[in-house]
Amino acid sequence: MAEIPSTQVTWHEGSVTQAERGKLLKQKGCTLWFTGLSGSGKSTVAMALEQVLVKNGHAAYALDGDNVRFGLNSGPKTLIEARGNSEASAKRFGLGFSAEDREENIRRIGEVAKLFADAGLIAITSFISPYRKDRDAARKIHETNKTGAIPFIEIHVATPIEVCEQRDPKGLYKQARAALASGKGMGFTGVDDPYEPPLKPELTLDCSNKSTQDLVLEVVRMLEHRGVITA
Amino acid sequence: MAEIPSTQVTWHEGSVTQAERGKLLKQKGCTLWFTGLSGSGKSTVAMALEQVLVKNGHAAYALDGDNVRFGLNSGPKTLIEARGNSEASAKRFGLGFSAEDREENIRRIGEVAKLFADAGLIAITSFISPYRKDRDAARKIHETNKTGAIPFIEIHVATPIEVCEQRDPKGLYKQARAALASGKGMGFTGVDDPYEPPLKPELTLDCSNKSTQDLVLEVVRMLEHRGVITA
């Protein structure tokens, strides 16, 4: 790309719109909100999808536990050890796994996904996000975005709990069942905390019997069908 | 852009790197961190710069009070009224203007800017960010980014306080002086709270005597010089 000529250094009042940004990137900025149980396969599909989109020239960015839980939504311990917060501020701002902390976790993710989608990107989020209320709040901030409504595409990864529990890649179900049996419980989604499935998701995937490739293709075709990634 | 052929739906282990994303967007993802007093002109330059970059085909995105303070970093009141939070959670997570709230405000902005820059964008932040420690923490998370170090370009908008105070576009200095005279004080940067200028900013701008166009051009030339926006 050549140097910007000084004659091109002009601007007008007001903000760049969401549509203008998408046009530059040859796509419609939007958020793909994956939701589903632990072990449902949502992160596998989300990560593969991100790569496929980028490889095919689309600006897509996945927000997941890796880049969010250890950064924006760090727990108190990380805030103290890695960020140098005082104990008081770490206790106040750090996020754990209580109900209100989970809600705040999803709220911040919704806000950040909206900023990415407003910037014209395909934002991909991959979190259990078990409560309908929290997902609906994320949808609302997209639909009421100041520089133009942003498509919020909810993708329910509806793998049955029996399949998720049998896979149990991190041994979390086992832990949760043991905790429950011992009378303590740990508030684990699907075991002793509810998962509220979306009522009208834009797409439903069941990862029990399909290959990741087929599932990614299903999402890609849906994005093409909605005009997100075709010119 | 044509349909993605199913043969292109393949991926590999691991994440897309920061460099790969920048390559797709024909630029180097980075953060331009504007810092300076209230009324220094930093937001005017930042907003004009964002438009000029987008107009010239670059994916740039500005984080400012408008899209951050009313979203990700809402105050308690907004959390209750617009987001439906309980009073307790709004009090805990909502950000006001105390020292620890300001620190958390800048911390979250640093984390989000890093995500944008990691996605290959030119992230532009425009906040007073008066404390060196907080700006240095934002720099550190960029330099230690997991998928590759991200350039953190600190731009000190060094307009003298006399000029800022004379402009006083929102009447805030007047308010702060009155509060100070009445013996209460409001912890306003430059009046009764310190502004710690960067020791080694990548660029220093003084908006007292130059046109916005000249200042934007100065930033653009610096970005070209650093290879951020030339192929």
Interface residues (C-beta under 8 A of the other chain):
Chain A: M1 A2 E3 I4 S6 Q8 V9 T10 W11 H12 S15 V16 E20 R21 L24 L25 K26 Q27 M47 A48 E50 Q51 V52 V54 K55 N56 G57 H58 A59 Y61 L63 D66 N67 G71 L72 R83 G84 N85 S86 A88 S89 R92 F93 E100 E103 E104 R107 R108 E111 V112 K114 L115 F116 D118 A119 G120 L121 K133 A137 I141 K146 Q213 V216 L217 V220 E224 I229 T230 A231
Chain B: M1 A2 E3 I4 S6 Q8 V9 T10 W11 H12 S15 V16 E20 R21 L24 L25 K26 Q27 M47 A48 E50 Q51 V52 V54 K55 N56 G57 A59 Y61 L63 D66 N67 G71 L72 R83 G84 N85 S86 A88 S89 R92 F93 E100 E103 E104 R107 R108 E111 V112 K114 L115 F116 D118 A119 G120 L121 K133 A137 I141 K146 Q213 V216 L217 V220 E224 I229 T230 A231
